[in-house]
Amino acid sequence: MPRVSKTAADRQHLRLAKVLVGLVWLAIIALCLVHKDSFTLEGILTYTPDKPLLAALVLVALFAVKSLSVFLYSGFLYMAAGVLFPLPAAIAVNLAGTAVMVTLPYLLGQKLGGRAVEYILSRWPKAAALHDLRCDSDFFFVLLIRLLNVFSLDMVSAYMGAVGVKYRAYLPASLLGLASMCVLFPIMGGSLADVRSPQFLLSAGIHLAIMLVSCAVFYLRQKEKTHKQ
């Protein structure tokens, strides 16, 4: 029998690994499709364990699932933490979950490179605006996009990895840009019994104000670039 070269064997192992990873992703996506009706705040709270550590691990795992599925709204996870834990613990769990949620698509985009960019632009043409917004500082580029919060979180994460944004700037900027959700949403989650309470209304108002300011900055940057052209 002819011997398979080490290089050829490595390629076969790499192809096999890619197939296995693809099958795992398909299984996760299929699970999300089958149980998409359970991905609500009530459903999350129903299936979360009573023990705090297990509950925290389940929420972080759901953040990981969120990074692979459009059916799970991340706001439900942030609010669920506010229902399940005291505010400091809820913020810590949300930050950990956010780190996982923004990292997995980033790594996928980094692996796929140009193919990921082509796919993202074909699915979300408005993602072309991300290219125009990029500046010399990866940190401020990511921070602005996260504060703006008008693009899909997962799409942005994959795009950042695909275009070579440095992870050491990407992760802290993402956490800072999404910090308002990590803090304000659990406050709203803990106040769901009375959505007219000062805590709920103030948190929702601050979150809306942050989005409006970010939109204003985005508009001004676009206007400035248009004048320079």
C-alpha positions as protocol buffer text, in pm:
chain_id: "A"
residue {
  index: 1
  type: MET
  ca { x: 0 y: 0 z: 0 }
}
residue {
  index: 2
  type: PRO
  ca { x: 133 y: 350 z: -85 }
}
residue {
  index: 3
  type: ARG
  ca { x: 232 y: 555 z: 215 }
}
residue {
  index: 4
  type: VAL
  ca { x: 44 y: 876 z: 276 }
}
residue {
  index: 5
  type: SER
  ca { x: 276 y: 1172 z: 320 }
}
residue {
  index: 6
  type: LYS
  ca { x: 266 y: 1360 z: 648 }
}
residue {
  index: 7
  type: THR
  ca { x: 143 y: 1671 z: 469 }
}
residue {
  index: 8
  type: ALA
  ca { x: -141 y: 1480 z: 301 }
}
residue {
  index: 9
  type: ALA
  ca { x: -233 y: 1318 z: 632 }
}
residue {
  index: 10
  type: ASP
  ca { x: -240 y: 1658 z: 801 }
}
residue {
  index: 11
  type: ARG
  ca { x: -475 y: 1788 z: 532 }
}
residue {
  index: 12
  type: GLN
  ca { x: -703 y: 1489 z: 580 }
}
residue {
  index: 13
  type: HIS
  ca { x: -709 y: 1546 z: 956 }
}
residue {
  index: 14
  type: LEU
  ca { x: -785 y: 1914 z: 901 }
}
residue {
  index: 15
  type: ARG
  ca { x: -1072 y: 1831 z: 665 }
}
residue {
  index: 16
  type: LEU
  ca { x: -1207 y: 1579 z: 916 }
}
residue {
  index: 17
  type: ALA
  ca { x: -1185 y: 1837 z: 1196 }
}
residue {
  index: 18
  type: LYS
  ca { x: -1371 y: 2090 z: 981 }
}
residue {
  index: 19
  type: VAL
  ca { x: -1645 y: 1835 z: 906 }
}
residue {
  index: 20
  type: LEU
  ca { x: -1683 y: 1753 z: 1277 }
}
residue {
  index: 21
  type: VAL
  ca { x: -1696 y: 2121 z: 1374 }
}
residue {
  index: 22
  type: GLY
  ca { x: -1953 y: 2180 z: 1098 }
}
residue {
  index: 23
  type: LEU
  ca { x: -2168 y: 1893 z: 1227 }
}
residue {
  index: 24
  type: VAL
  ca { x: -2156 y: 2032 z: 1581 }
}
residue {
  index: 25
  type: TRP
  ca { x: -2262 y: 2375 z: 1455 }
}
residue {
  index: 26
  type: LEU
  ca { x: -2545 y: 2223 z: 1252 }
}
residue {
  index: 27
  type: ALA
  ca { x: -2663 y: 2032 z: 1558 }
}
residue {
  index: 28
  type: ILE
  ca { x: -2664 y: 2349 z: 1770 }
}
residue {
  index: 29
  type: ILE
  ca { x: -2850 y: 2544 z: 1501 }
}
residue {
  index: 30
  type: ALA
  ca { x: -3103 y: 2260 z: 1462 }
}
residue {
  index: 31
  type: LEU
  ca { x: -3155 y: 2260 z: 1839 }
}
residue {
  index: 32
  type: CYS
  ca { x: -3216 y: 2636 z: 1828 }
}
residue {
  index: 33
  type: LEU
  ca { x: -3469 y: 2594 z: 1546 }
}
residue {
  index: 34
  type: VAL
  ca { x: -3657 y: 2318 z: 1728 }
}
residue {
  index: 35
  type: HIS
  ca { x: -3670 y: 2508 z: 2059 }
}
residue {
  index: 36
  type: LYS
  ca { x: -3685 y: 2864 z: 1932 }
}
residue {
  index: 37
  type: ASP
  ca { x: -4024 y: 2921 z: 2100 }
}
residue {
  index: 38
  type: SER
  ca { x: -3858 y: 2858 z: 2439 }
}
residue {
  index: 39
  type: PHE
  ca { x: -3601 y: 3135 z: 2387 }
}
residue {
  index: 40
  type: THR
  ca { x: -3796 y: 3395 z: 2582 }
}
residue {
  index: 41
  type: LEU
  ca { x: -3727 y: 3550 z: 2921 }
}
residue {
  index: 42
  type: GLU
  ca { x: -3990 y: 3326 z: 3080 }
}
residue {
  index: 43
  type: GLY
  ca { x: -3848 y: 3018 z: 2908 }
}
residue {
  index: 44
  type: ILE
  ca { x: -3493 y: 3099 z: 3016 }
}
residue {
  index: 45
  type: LEU
  ca { x: -3599 y: 3144 z: 3378 }
}
residue {
  index: 46
  type: THR
  ca { x: -3803 y: 2822 z: 3369 }
}
residue {
  index: 47
  type: TYR
  ca { x: -3510 y: 2607 z: 3258 }
}
residue {
  index: 48
  type: THR
  ca { x: -3241 y: 2774 z: 3471 }
}
residue {
  index: 49
  type: PRO
  ca { x: -3125 y: 2574 z: 3778 }
}
residue {
  index: 50
  type: ASP
  ca { x: -3193 y: 2702 z: 4129 }
}
residue {
  index: 51
  type: LYS
  ca { x: -2828 y: 2676 z: 4243 }
}
residue {
  index: 52
  type: PRO
  ca { x: -2651 y: 3009 z: 4176 }
}
residue {
  index: 53
  type: LEU
  ca { x: -2331 y: 2861 z: 4029 }
}
residue {
  index: 54
  type: LEU
  ca { x: -2520 y: 2626 z: 3798 }
}
residue {
  index: 55
  type: ALA
  ca { x: -2756 y: 2907 z: 3701 }
}
residue {
  index: 56
  type: ALA
  ca { x: -2458 y: 3128 z: 3613 }
}
residue {
  index: 57
  type: LEU
  ca { x: -2301 y: 2852 z: 3403 }
}
residue {
  index: 58
  type: VAL
  ca { x: -2630 y: 2790 z: 3222 }
}
residue {
  index: 59
  type: LEU
  ca { x: -2666 y: 3160 z: 3141 }
}
residue {
  index: 60
  type: VAL
  ca { x: -2308 y: 3179 z: 3011 }
}
residue {
  index: 61
  type: ALA
  ca { x: -2377 y: 2868 z: 2800 }
}
residue {
  index: 62
  type: LEU
  ca { x: -2689 y: 3038 z: 2662 }
}
residue {
  index: 63
  type: PHE
  ca { x: -2476 y: 3338 z: 2567 }
}
residue {
  index: 64
  type: ALA
  ca { x: -2259 y: 3094 z: 2370 }
}
residue {
  index: 65
  type: VAL
  ca { x: -2571 y: 2954 z: 2200 }
}
residue {
  index: 66
  type: LYS
  ca { x: -2684 y: 3311 z: 2127 }
}
residue {
  index: 67
  type: SER
  ca { x: -2361 y: 3371 z: 1934 }
}
residue {
  index: 68
  type: LEU
  ca { x: -2465 y: 3090 z: 1697 }
}
residue {
  index: 69
  type: SER
  ca { x: -2835 y: 3170 z: 1662 }
}
residue {
  index: 70
  type: VAL
  ca { x: -3050 y: 3467 z: 1565 }
}
residue {
  index: 71
  type: PHE
  ca { x: -3350 y: 3325 z: 1751 }
}
residue {
  index: 72
  type: LEU
  ca { x: -3224 y: 3413 z: 2098 }
}
residue {
  index: 73
  type: TYR
  ca { x: -3240 y: 3783 z: 2180 }
}
residue {
  index: 74
  type: SER
  ca { x: -2944 y: 3873 z: 2402 }
}
residue {
  index: 75
  type: GLY
  ca { x: -3156 y: 4124 z: 2597 }
}
residue {
  index: 76
  type: PHE
  ca { x: -3351 y: 3834 z: 2750 }
}
residue {
  index: 77
  type: LEU
  ca { x: -3027 y: 3687 z: 2886 }
}
residue {
  index: 78
  type: TYR
  ca { x: -2914 y: 4019 z: 3034 }
}
residue {
  index: 79
  type: MET
  ca { x: -3253 y: 4066 z: 3200 }
}
residue {
  index: 80
  type: ALA
  ca { x: -3269 y: 3706 z: 3322 }
}
residue {
  index: 81
  type: ALA
  ca { x: -2945 y: 3764 z: 3513 }
}
residue {
  index: 82
  type: GLY
  ca { x: -3115 y: 4054 z: 3694 }
}
residue {
  index: 83
  type: VAL
  ca { x: -3403 y: 3830 z: 3797 }
}
residue {
  index: 84
  type: LEU
  ca { x: -3181 y: 3543 z: 3913 }
}
residue {
  index: 85
  type: PHE
  ca { x: -2898 y: 3725 z: 4090 }
}
residue {
  index: 86
  type: PRO
  ca { x: -2825 y: 4034 z: 4299 }
}
residue {
  index: 87
  type: LEU
  ca { x: -2710 y: 4320 z: 4077 }
}
residue {
  index: 88
  type: PRO
  ca { x: -2330 y: 4284 z: 4129 }
}
residue {
  index: 89
  type: ALA
  ca { x: -2344 y: 3911 z: 4052 }
}
residue {
  index: 90
  type: ALA
  ca { x: -2578 y: 3972 z: 3757 }
}
residue {
  index: 91
  type: ILE
  ca { x: -2333 y: 4221 z: 3608 }
}
residue {
  index: 92
  type: ALA
  ca { x: -2043 y: 3976 z: 3652 }
}
residue {
  index: 93
  type: VAL
  ca { x: -2238 y: 3694 z: 3484 }
}
residue {
  index: 94
  type: ASN
  ca { x: -2341 y: 3925 z: 3201 }
}
residue {
  index: 95
  type: LEU
  ca { x: -1983 y: 4037 z: 3141 }
}
residue {
  index: 96
  type: ALA
  ca { x: -1863 y: 3675 z: 3132 }
}
residue {
  index: 97
  type: GLY
  ca { x: -2145 y: 3579 z: 2898 }
}
residue {
  index: 98
  type: THR
  ca { x: -2079 y: 3879 z: 2676 }
}
residue {
  index: 99
  type: ALA
  ca { x: -1711 y: 3785 z: 2647 }
}
residue {
  index: 100
  type: VAL
  ca { x: -1812 y: 3438 z: 2528 }
}
residue {
  index: 101
  type: MET
  ca { x: -2085 y: 3571 z: 2299 }
}
residue {
  index: 102
  type: VAL
  ca { x: -1858 y: 3814 z: 2113 }
}
residue {
  index: 103
  type: THR
  ca { x: -1558 y: 3579 z: 2099 }
}
residue {
  index: 104
  type: LEU
  ca { x: -1703 y: 3273 z: 1924 }
}
residue {
  index: 105
  type: PRO
  ca { x: -1823 y: 3452 z: 1606 }
}
residue {
  index: 106
  type: TYR
  ca { x: -1500 y: 3657 z: 1606 }
}
residue {
  index: 107
  type: LEU
  ca { x: -1292 y: 3339 z: 1598 }
}
residue {
  index: 108
  type: LEU
  ca { x: -1510 y: 3196 z: 1322 }
}
residue {
  index: 109
  type: GLY
  ca { x: -1474 y: 3511 z: 1114 }
}
residue {
  index: 110
  type: GLN
  ca { x: -1099 y: 3513 z: 1179 }
}
residue {
  index: 111
  type: LYS
  ca { x: -1077 y: 3154 z: 1055 }
}
residue {
  index: 112
  type: LEU
  ca { x: -1283 y: 3213 z: 739 }
}
residue {
  index: 113
  type: GLY
  ca { x: -1131 y: 3551 z: 653 }
}
residue {
  index: 114
  type: GLY
  ca { x: -1242 y: 3693 z: 318 }
}
residue {
  index: 115
  type: ARG
  ca { x: -1510 y: 3429 z: 275 }
}
residue {
  index: 116
  type: ALA
  ca { x: -1678 y: 3552 z: 592 }
}
residue {
  index: 117
  type: VAL
  ca { x: -1670 y: 3912 z: 467 }
}
residue {
  index: 118
  type: GLU
  ca { x: -1826 y: 3811 z: 135 }
}
residue {
  index: 119
  type: TYR
  ca { x: -2099 y: 3615 z: 310 }
}
residue {
  index: 120
  type: ILE
  ca { x: -2176 y: 3895 z: 557 }
}
residue {
  index: 121
  type: LEU
  ca { x: -2198 y: 4157 z: 281 }
}
residue {
  index: 122
  type: SER
  ca { x: -2426 y: 3932 z: 75 }
}
residue {
  index: 123
  type: ARG
  ca { x: -2659 y: 3873 z: 370 }
}
residue {
  index: 124
  type: TRP
  ca { x: -2639 y: 4222 z: 526 }
}
residue {
  index: 125
  type: PRO
  ca { x: -2552 y: 4481 z: 259 }
}
residue {
  index: 126
  type: LYS
  ca { x: -2560 y: 4761 z: 519 }
}
residue {
  index: 127
  type: ALA
  ca { x: -2251 y: 4599 z: 673 }
}
residue {
  index: 128
  type: ALA
  ca { x: -2054 y: 4784 z: 406 }
}
residue {
  index: 129
  type: ALA
  ca { x: -2090 y: 5088 z: 634 }
}
residue {
  index: 130
  type: LEU
  ca { x: -1857 y: 4916 z: 880 }
}
residue {
  index: 131
  type: HIS
  ca { x: -1571 y: 4952 z: 632 }
}
residue {
  index: 132
  type: ASP
  ca { x: -1632 y: 5327 z: 607 }
}
residue {
  index: 133
  type: LEU
  ca { x: -1636 y: 5365 z: 984 }
}
residue {
  index: 134
  type: ARG
  ca { x: -1304 y: 5194 z: 1046 }
}
residue {
  index: 135
  type: CYS
  ca { x: -1037 y: 5429 z: 1176 }
}
residue {
  index: 136
  type: ASP
  ca { x: -674 y: 5401 z: 1285 }
}
residue {
  index: 137
  type: SER
  ca { x: -775 y: 5281 z: 1631 }
}
residue {
  index: 138
  type: ASP
  ca { x: -934 y: 4935 z: 1637 }
}
residue {
  index: 139
  type: PHE
  ca { x: -1045 y: 4999 z: 1996 }
}
residue {
  index: 140
  type: PHE
  ca { x: -1250 y: 5310 z: 1913 }
}
residue {
  index: 141
  type: PHE
  ca { x: -1380 y: 5151 z: 1593 }
}
residue {
  index: 142
  type: VAL
  ca { x: -1521 y: 4852 z: 1784 }
}
residue {
  index: 143
  type: LEU
  ca { x: -1643 y: 5072 z: 2069 }
}
residue {
  index: 144
  type: LEU
  ca { x: -1844 y: 5295 z: 1835 }
}
residue {
  index: 145
  type: ILE
  ca { x: -2006 y: 4999 z: 1660 }
}
residue {
  index: 146
  type: ARG
  ca { x: -2098 y: 4834 z: 1990 }
}
residue {
  index: 147
  type: LEU
  ca { x: -2242 y: 5155 z: 2131 }
}
residue {
  index: 148
  type: LEU
  ca { x: -2433 y: 5217 z: 1810 }
}
residue {
  index: 149
  type: ASN
  ca { x: -2595 y: 4873 z: 1844 }
}
residue {
  index: 150
  type: VAL
  ca { x: -2783 y: 4891 z: 1513 }
}
residue {
  index: 151
  type: PHE
  ca { x: -2599 y: 4600 z: 1352 }
}
residue {
  index: 152
  type: SER
  ca { x: -2638 y: 4233 z: 1440 }
}
residue {
  index: 153
  type: LEU
  ca { x: -2408 y: 4154 z: 1734 }
}
residue {
  index: 154
  type: ASP
  ca { x: -2300 y: 3824 z: 1583 }
}
residue {
  index: 155
  type: MET
  ca { x: -2251 y: 3965 z: 1234 }
}
residue {
  index: 156
  type: VAL
  ca { x: -2032 y: 4243 z: 1372 }
}
residue {
  index: 157
  type: SER
  ca { x: -1827 y: 3993 z: 1572 }
}
residue {
  index: 158
  type: ALA
  ca { x: -1764 y: 3773 z: 1268 }
}
residue {
  index: 159
  type: TYR
  ca { x: -1682 y: 4077 z: 1054 }
}
residue {
  index: 160
  type: MET
  ca { x: -1429 y: 4207 z: 1309 }
}
residue {
  index: 161
  type: GLY
  ca { x: -1250 y: 3874 z: 1311 }
}
residue {
  index: 162
  type: ALA
  ca { x: -1255 y: 3845 z: 933 }
}
residue {
  index: 163
  type: VAL
  ca { x: -1104 y: 4190 z: 866 }
}
residue {
  index: 164
  type: GLY
  ca { x: -823 y: 4140 z: 1116 }
}
residue {
  index: 165
  type: VAL
  ca { x: -924 y: 4361 z: 1409 }
}
residue {
  index: 166
  type: LYS
  ca { x: -683 y: 4274 z: 1692 }
}
residue {
  index: 167
  type: TYR
  ca { x: -845 y: 4069 z: 1967 }
}
residue {
  index: 168
  type: ARG
  ca { x: -661 y: 4259 z: 2241 }
}
residue {
  index: 169
  type: ALA
  ca { x: -847 y: 4573 z: 2128 }
}
residue {
  index: 170
  type: TYR
  ca { x: -1165 y: 4398 z: 2017 }
}
residue {
  index: 171
  type: LEU
  ca { x: -1260 y: 4226 z: 2345 }
}
residue {
  index: 172
  type: PRO
  ca { x: -1222 y: 4520 z: 2588 }
}
residue {
  index: 173
  type: ALA
  ca { x: -1390 y: 4757 z: 2341 }
}
residue {
  index: 174
  type: SER
  ca { x: -1679 y: 4512 z: 2296 }
}
residue {
  index: 175
  type: LEU
  ca { x: -1722 y: 4473 z: 2673 }
}
residue {
  index: 176
  type: LEU
  ca { x: -1712 y: 4849 z: 2726 }
}
residue {
  index: 177
  type: GLY
  ca { x: -1953 y: 4913 z: 2439 }
}
residue {
  index: 178
  type: LEU
  ca { x: -2200 y: 4655 z: 2569 }
}
residue {
  index: 179
  type: ALA
  ca { x: -2151 y: 4749 z: 2937 }
}
residue {
  index: 180
  type: SER
  ca { x: -2476 y: 4945 z: 2939 }
}
residue {
  index: 181
  type: MET
  ca { x: -2667 y: 4628 z: 2851 }
}
residue {
  index: 182
  type: CYS
  ca { x: -2473 y: 4430 z: 3112 }
}
residue {
  index: 183
  type: VAL
  ca { x: -2572 y: 4682 z: 3381 }
}
residue {
  index: 184
  type: LEU
  ca { x: -2902 y: 4839 z: 3274 }
}
residue {
  index: 185
  type: PHE
  ca { x: -3082 y: 4530 z: 3147 }
}
residue {
  index: 186
  type: PRO
  ca { x: -3052 y: 4335 z: 3474 }
}
residue {
  index: 187
  type: ILE
  ca { x: -3190 y: 4640 z: 3655 }
}
residue {
  index: 188
  type: MET
  ca { x: -3485 y: 4633 z: 3415 }
}
residue {
  index: 189
  type: GLY
  ca { x: -3514 y: 4257 z: 3460 }
}
residue {
  index: 190
  type: GLY
  ca { x: -3534 y: 4297 z: 3836 }
}
residue {
  index: 191
  type: SER
  ca { x: -3804 y: 4563 z: 3791 }
}
residue {
  index: 192
  type: LEU
  ca { x: -4025 y: 4371 z: 3546 }
}
residue {
  index: 193
  type: ALA
  ca { x: -4298 y: 4338 z: 3808 }
}
residue {
  index: 194
  type: ASP
  ca { x: -4356 y: 4712 z: 3769 }
}
residue {
  index: 195
  type: VAL
  ca { x: -4241 y: 4852 z: 3435 }
}
residue {
  index: 196
  type: ARG
  ca { x: -4350 y: 5198 z: 3550 }
}
residue {
  index: 197
  type: SER
  ca { x: -4108 y: 5194 z: 3841 }
}
residue {
  index: 198
  type: PRO
  ca { x: -3831 y: 5459 z: 3848 }
}
residue {
  index: 199
  type: GLN
  ca { x: -3564 y: 5187 z: 3821 }
}
residue {
  index: 200
  type: PHE
  ca { x: -3710 y: 5043 z: 3501 }
}
residue {
  index: 201
  type: LEU
  ca { x: -3789 y: 5376 z: 3337 }
}
residue {
  index: 202
  type: LEU
  ca { x: -3452 y: 5533 z: 3426 }
}
residue {
  index: 203
  type: SER
  ca { x: -3257 y: 5231 z: 3302 }
}
residue {
  index: 204
  type: ALA
  ca { x: -3454 y: 5219 z: 2977 }
}
residue {
  index: 205
  type: GLY
  ca { x: -3410 y: 5595 z: 2934 }
}
residue {
  index: 206
  type: ILE
  ca { x: -3033 y: 5581 z: 2985 }
}
residue {
  index: 207
  type: HIS
  ca { x: -3000 y: 5294 z: 2739 }
}
residue {
  index: 208
  type: LEU
  ca { x: -3204 y: 5484 z: 2480 }
}
residue {
  index: 209
  type: ALA
  ca { x: -2996 y: 5799 z: 2537 }
}
residue {
  index: 210
  type: ILE
  ca { x: -2673 y: 5606 z: 2480 }
}
residue {
  index: 211
  type: MET
  ca { x: -2809 y: 5470 z: 2152 }
}
residue {
  index: 212
  type: LEU
  ca { x: -2922 y: 5817 z: 2038 }
}
residue {
  index: 213
  type: VAL
  ca { x: -2584 y: 5973 z: 2119 }
}
residue {
  index: 214
  type: SER
  ca { x: -2409 y: 5690 z: 1934 }
}
residue {
  index: 215
  type: CYS
  ca { x: -2635 y: 5742 z: 1632 }
}
residue {
  index: 216
  type: ALA
  ca { x: -2551 y: 6114 z: 1638 }
}
residue {
  index: 217
  type: VAL
  ca { x: -2178 y: 6036 z: 1644 }
}
residue {
  index: 218
  type: PHE
  ca { x: -2225 y: 5790 z: 1359 }
}
residue {
  index: 219
  type: TYR
  ca { x: -2411 y: 6051 z: 1154 }
}
residue {
  index: 220
  type: LEU
  ca { x: -2147 y: 6317 z: 1216 }
}
residue {
  index: 221
  type: ARG
  ca { x: -1863 y: 6082 z: 1122 }
}
residue {
  index: 222
  type: GLN
  ca { x: -2041 y: 5986 z: 800 }
}
residue {
  index: 223
  type: LYS
  ca { x: -2108 y: 6353 z: 720 }
}
residue {
  index: 224
  type: GLU
  ca { x: -1744 y: 6443 z: 786 }
}
residue {
  index: 225
  type: LYS
  ca { x: -1620 y: 6166 z: 557 }
}
residue {
  index: 226
  type: THR
  ca { x: -1861 y: 6274 z: 283 }
}
residue {
  index: 227
  type: HIS
  ca { x: -1726 y: 6630 z: 294 }
}
residue {
  index: 228
  type: LYS
  ca { x: -1368 y: 6508 z: 272 }
}
residue {
  index: 229
  type: GLN
  ca { x: -1437 y: 6306 z: -44 }
}
